[in-house]
Amino acid sequence: MSRREKLIASVIGSELDQEKAKMLDTTLKLILGDMGQMFSKFWEAEGPGVMCFQPEQVEKSMFYLTLKELHAAQEECEREDNGDLAETFRRVLQAAQKIDPQESAGYLLNDKSGIRFVAIDYNKVSED
C-alpha cells in the first residue's frame, strides 16, 4: 500500500465510510480551491488551461497545460489509436474552455486510478 493509499485509508477506514469519504472529498476541494491563486497566475502567464497533478511522478508532478497543449494531446492519442484517452482529453478541453479564472479553476489529476478532471467553482458551497 502506497503512502497515499495509507493516508486515505486512515481517514476513510478499512471499510468505506460514506461520511468520511465526503469529508475527504470536501477537504480535497478546499485545498484545490485555495490553489486558485496559483491557477490564476498560470492562466495569466500561459493563457487558458488546466493545472495537472501526477502524484506518483517524482519529476513533473505538477505542471500547467494550455488549451493548445490539451488539443495536441487529444490529437496525439487519436493518431496512436487510443480512443478512450482521446475522448478524455476532448472532454477536459471542452470543460477547460468554459473556465472563468475569476469564478473557477480546472485540475487534471493523473494517477494509477486514471485521469480525472476536477473543476472547482469558488462560489459553489456544496454538491447538493
N, C-alpha and C positions, 0 to 999 in steps of 0.2 A: 504494500500500500504506500503510495507516494505521500509526501508531506502535505500536499494539498488535499488529498483524499482523507488523510487523518484529521486535518483541521475541519473539514466539512462534517465528517463523522462525529467529531467531538461536539459539534453544535447540534446536529440533527439527531444523533444517537444511532445505536446499532440497527434499530428498526425505524423506518421512515416516519417521522412525526410531522404531520402536515403544518401544524402551527409553527414549529421550529423552522421548517423549510420556508414558510412565508417570511419569517423573521430574517433568515439568511438572505432571501431574495431582496427584501427591503433594504437590508444593510448594503448589499451589492449596489443597489440602485442609488442609495445615498452617496456612496463612495464615487460612483461614476458621475453623479450629479455634481459633486464637489470638484470633479476633474474638468468640469465645463470651462473653467478659466483656461486650462491648458488647451482644450479643444478649440476654444475661440482664438487663441494665439496661433495655432496651426492653421485654422481657417483663414485668418488674416494674412498670414505669411505665404501659404501654399494655395489657397483657394478652397472651394467646397470639396468635402471628402469625409472620411471616417478615420477615427483612431483605431489602430489594430493592436491587439494584445495576443501574444503567444507565450503563455506562462511556462511551457516546457522547454522553450528555446533559451539557451544561455546567451547567445548573441541575437540581436534584433528581436528582443522580446516585446518591444513596443515601438511602433512607427506609425506614420500617417500615410494613407492612400488617398490621392485626389480622385475626382470623378474620372479623369482621363486614365489614371492607372487602374481603377476598378474596371473600366471598359476594356482596357488592354488585357487584364487578367481574364475577363469573360471570353474575349476573342481567342486567347491562347488556349483556354480549356476547350472551346469549340473546335479549334484546329487539332487538338490532341484527342478529340472524340470523347471528352469527359463531360457528357451532357448534364449530369447531376450537379457537378461543381459549377459549370457554366450557368445553369439556372440559378444557383445560389448567388453567384456574383451579379446576375441580371437583377434579381430581387433586391440585393443590397444596393446596387446602383440606383434603382428606382426610388428606394427609400431615402438614400443619401441626397438625391436631387431635391427632395422636399424639405430638407432641414433648413431651418432659420436659426443661425447660431445664437441669436438673442433669446430664442424660445426653447431650443433643444440641442442635443448632441447625439452623434451616432458612433457606436463602437462595434467593432468586429472582433469577436473572440474566437481564437483558433487553438484548440487543444485536442487531446485524444478523443474527446467526445464529438469532435467535428467543428464546423464553422457555424457560428451563430451571430446574428446581428441584434444588437440591443439599442433601442432609441430611448433616450431619457428626455422626457418633457419636463422642464423646470417648473411648469405651472400645474402639473398633474400630481395630486397627492396620493391617490390610491388606484388600484386596478378594478374597483367596483364596477 
